[in-house]
């Protein structure tokens, strides 16, 4: 059984029995993996604080069955993102991002671009703090990279192109926007303003730092903060638990 290794972000770590830890990683090479770190609860010498959420590590592991849990052999810390653990708003946004990745990715399904996007998000969150646009940009990019992005260019009913600057209605169930003619036949549509849609279109193709730093109107931000979580919830079939905590901390509600 040859050892394997990959860059990885720690998504979650919980105690497992008397001595061990059960750790969920998002790895560059193998997607989301969970594994047992033997002795990690007791022996700080071997793992230190490398198994805490947010840590970017080089993970060495054994994968006997190619299913189920792996055995964590070693974790070399590359970046701890300590700033995220020392500031409540940063912590809340960071935990939300980790939960999004944990819940929306399938086990052992590789998403290299999403891995890069998550690491960039954690870097920016540590550097510039918990700005609303950063979280919105991450949500949109995550949806796009996993193939769930809302169809923003054309009506999902009649396929007609939607010109920029014009409002449309979002149907979460149909996975995109509807033009004014198609709205009446569809239940539960949500109107979205033209500038908000233009912002989303731009963010989807921009680098995360640019997307987070671009001017964002209060109206576009508020609309995004309401609609994107609903979009996520429909795909997932339930709410993201840490969303409420983040909203309380950031006083969004
Ligand atoms: Zn239409």
Boltz pocket constraint, residues with backbone or C-beta under 6 A from the ligand:
constraints:
  - pocket:
      binder: B
      contacts: [[A, 155], [A, 156], [A, 157], [A, 158], [A, 159], [A, 160], [A, 178], [A, 179], [A, 180], [A, 181], [A, 182]]
      max_distance: 6.0
